[in-house]
């Protein structure tokens, strides 16, 4: 991807007093990698006529039988009002449907349509292409180990009470994701 220069042999001098701890470096690199991956994905999914956030939302809806807008917003780390425009757009394009809850009119349930399901393989191909570029030169064992390590980091962070993702499973109204 243009605009992001590669970093070769990055190292802090051992005796540098300004050298961040490994944890600071971890967050820095994960943020930097995530930013570049998202920019790459955004530019590619636009070819399919949807935005990067719309593609994330559509993939999340597809992964659930039915999901509320509130739960979907929590999954992507946004307020429910901040994803409404994208949900409207996906509904207008015929990729999802929005149905009211049978008992709570405030809750709206999203499901993927057949048209939306047809878009998923194309989006998966784009993800695989970007991730393939990111993992170029890694052996299959290295790729598996990296995924295991990242999952461990994620799980470790989920065990910290004030940043736990437990609220993703149920929101305050008892609204479940699935």
RODO-2510 file (C-alpha; in nm, 4 decimals, decimal comma):
residues 178
     n   res          X          Y          Z
     1     x     0,0000     0,0000     0,0000
     2     x     0,1346     0,3353    -0,0946
     3     x     0,1956     0,5978     0,1697
     4     x     0,3131     0,3621     0,4424
     5     x     0,6909     0,3194     0,4353
     6     x     0,8232    -0,0169     0,5535
     7     x     1,0239    -0,0289     0,8738
     8     x     1,3449    -0,2265     0,8538
     9     x     1,5256    -0,3679     1,1545
    10     x     1,3391    -0,1564     1,4079
    11     x     1,5211    -0,1539     1,7422
    12     x     1,5535     0,0826     2,0364
    13     x     1,9061     0,1109     2,1745
    14     x     1,9289    -0,0995     2,4918
    15     x     2,0521     0,1926     2,7043
    16     x     1,8040     0,4520     2,5727
    17     x     1,6242     0,6054     2,8768
    18     x     1,3285     0,7039     2,6546
    19     x     1,2810     0,3449     2,5360
    20     x     0,9191     0,2426     2,5941
    21     x     0,8382    -0,0804     2,7695
    22     x     0,7375    -0,3778     2,5568
    23     x     0,3721    -0,3187     2,6469
    24     x     0,3829     0,0319     2,5006
    25     x     0,5399    -0,1107     2,1874
    26     x     0,2745    -0,3810     2,1692
    27     x    -0,0086    -0,1279     2,1655
    28     x     0,1792     0,0894     1,9171
    29     x     0,2327    -0,1940     1,6693
    30     x    -0,1156    -0,3403     1,7041
    31     x    -0,2667     0,0047     1,6460
    32     x    -0,0400     0,0734     1,3476
    33     x    -0,1104    -0,2663     1,1888
    34     x    -0,4856    -0,2301     1,2491
    35     x    -0,4870     0,1145     1,0917
    36     x    -0,3121    -0,0051     0,7757
    37     x    -0,5288    -0,3186     0,7485
    38     x    -0,8459    -0,1101     0,7778
    39     x    -0,7264     0,1443     0,5202
    40     x    -0,6486    -0,1395     0,2788
    41     x    -0,9842    -0,3045     0,3366
    42     x    -1,1760     0,0219     0,3072
    43     x    -1,0288     0,0960    -0,0349
    44     x    -1,1047    -0,2553    -0,1588
    45     x    -1,4634    -0,2963    -0,0337
    46     x    -1,5541     0,0359    -0,1922
    47     x    -1,5253    -0,1568    -0,5221
    48     x    -1,8266    -0,3582    -0,4008
    49     x    -2,0284    -0,0395    -0,3427
    50     x    -2,0084    -0,0395     0,0370
    51     x    -1,7966     0,1442     0,2902
    52     x    -1,5425    -0,0171     0,5194
    53     x    -1,7711     0,0153     0,8220
    54     x    -2,0642    -0,1228     0,6232
    55     x    -1,8552    -0,4282     0,5340
    56     x    -1,7679    -0,4849     0,9006
    57     x    -2,1318    -0,4469     1,0053
    58     x    -2,2535    -0,6784     0,7297
    59     x    -2,0011    -0,9469     0,8257
    60     x    -2,1086    -0,9171     1,1919
    61     x    -2,4773    -0,9471     1,1020
    62     x    -2,3958    -1,2487     0,8829
    63     x    -2,2141    -1,4141     1,1740
    64     x    -2,5328    -1,4022     1,3863
    65     x    -2,8748    -1,5483     1,3182
    66     x    -3,0187    -1,2181     1,4327
    67     x    -2,8562    -0,9288     1,6162
    68     x    -2,9892    -0,6075     1,7647
    69     x    -2,8528    -0,2722     1,6527
    70     x    -2,7359    -0,2056     2,0103
    71     x    -2,5402    -0,5330     2,0281
    72     x    -2,3960    -0,4771     1,6821
    73     x    -2,2736    -0,1323     1,7847
    74     x    -2,1091    -0,2773     2,0954
    75     x    -1,9335    -0,5422     1,8858
    76     x    -1,7708    -0,2753     1,6715
    77     x    -1,7010    -0,0437     1,9648
    78     x    -1,9377     0,2361     1,8663
    79     x    -2,2534     0,3995     1,9981
    80     x    -2,5692     0,2635     1,8418
    81     x    -2,6591     0,6067     1,7009
    82     x    -2,3231     0,6272     1,5221
    83     x    -2,3897     0,3180     1,3063
    84     x    -2,7495     0,3989     1,2101
    85     x    -2,6503     0,5657     0,8812
    86     x    -2,4591     0,2542     0,7732
    87     x    -2,7411     0,0237     0,8869
    88     x    -2,9864     0,2381     0,6853
    89     x    -2,7573     0,2162     0,3834
    90     x    -2,7205    -0,1637     0,4089
    91     x    -3,0983    -0,1952     0,4382
    92     x    -3,1578     0,0347     0,1383
    93     x    -2,9123    -0,1728    -0,0682
    94     x    -3,1048    -0,4883     0,0243
    95     x    -2,8236    -0,6526     0,2219
    96     x    -3,0004    -0,6639     0,5618
    97     x    -3,3509    -0,6435     0,7029
    98     x    -3,4568    -0,4643     1,0204
    99     x    -3,7442    -0,6057     1,2232
   100     x    -3,8968    -0,4751     1,5466
   101     x    -3,8757    -0,6913     1,8589
   102     x    -4,1997    -0,8671     1,9489
   103     x    -4,2036    -0,7347     2,3061
   104     x    -3,9868    -0,4198     2,3102
   105     x    -4,0520    -0,1714     2,0319
   106     x    -3,7209     0,0076     2,1066
   107     x    -3,5239    -0,3002     1,9948
   108     x    -3,4637    -0,3599     1,6239
   109     x    -3,3277    -0,6953     1,5029
   110     x    -3,1041    -0,7172     1,1979
   111     x    -3,0717    -1,0195     0,9713
   112     x    -2,8772    -1,0679     0,6522
   113     x    -3,0702    -1,1126     0,3259
   114     x    -2,9921    -1,3557     0,0447
   115     x    -2,8436    -1,0623    -0,1482
   116     x    -2,6237    -0,9802     0,1504
   117     x    -2,5148    -1,3439     0,1812
   118     x    -2,3958    -1,3325    -0,1804
   119     x    -2,1615    -1,0431    -0,0966
   120     x    -1,9890    -1,2271     0,1916
   121     x    -1,7651    -1,4510    -0,0245
   122     x    -1,6395    -1,1463    -0,2152
   123     x    -1,5622    -0,9657     0,1108
   124     x    -1,3932    -1,2797     0,2481
   125     x    -1,1733    -1,2910    -0,0615
   126     x    -1,0703    -0,9285    -0,0052
   127     x    -0,9893    -1,0004     0,3608
   128     x    -0,7850    -1,3061     0,2622
   129     x    -0,5943    -1,1003     0,0039
   130     x    -0,5050    -0,8254     0,2524
   131     x    -0,4160    -1,0715     0,5280
   132     x    -0,2117    -1,2730     0,2789
   133     x    -0,0087    -0,9609     0,2029
   134     x     0,0306    -0,8868     0,5747
   135     x     0,1547    -1,2393     0,6448
   136     x     0,3739    -1,2750     0,3377
   137     x     0,6929    -1,4626     0,4212
   138     x     0,5421    -1,6238     0,7338
   139     x     0,5375    -2,0027     0,7447
   140     x     0,2087    -2,1781     0,8218
   141     x     0,3403    -2,2554     1,1721
   142     x     0,4314    -1,8879     1,2254
   143     x     0,0848    -1,7800     1,1102
   144     x    -0,0845    -2,0212     1,3503
   145     x     0,1439    -1,9184     1,6362
   146     x     0,0768    -1,5478     1,5698
   147     x    -0,3001    -1,6072     1,5806
   148     x    -0,2623    -1,8058     1,9044
   149     x    -0,0548    -1,5286     2,0621
   150     x    -0,2958    -1,2560     1,9543
   151     x    -0,5887    -1,4580     2,0936
   152     x    -0,4025    -1,4934     2,4241
   153     x    -0,3416    -1,1190     2,4397
   154     x    -0,7086    -1,0550     2,3643
   155     x    -0,8203    -1,3013     2,6333
   156     x    -0,5785    -1,1507     2,8856
   157     x    -0,7209    -0,8057     2,8183
   158     x    -1,0777    -0,9364     2,8473
   159     x    -0,9960    -1,0461     3,2021
   160     x    -0,9215    -0,6898     3,3119
   161     x    -1,2483    -0,5808     3,4786
   162     x    -1,2656    -0,2210     3,3562
   163     x    -1,2045    -0,3149     2,9911
   164     x    -1,3819    -0,6488     2,9831
   165     x    -1,5891    -0,7317     2,6757
   166     x    -1,8457    -0,9140     2,8891
   167     x    -2,0952    -0,6392     2,8068
   168     x    -2,0847    -0,7538     2,4438
   169     x    -2,2782    -1,0664     2,5304
   170     x    -2,5737    -0,8898     2,6917
   171     x    -2,6584    -0,5246     2,7045
   172     x    -2,8281    -0,3557     2,9998
   173     x    -3,1753    -0,4387     2,8690
   174     x    -3,1027    -0,8122     2,8593
   175     x    -3,0777    -0,7940     2,4824
   176     x    -2,8679    -1,0867     2,3620
   177     x    -2,6551    -1,0872     2,0479
   178     x    -2,7709    -1,4166     1,9072
***
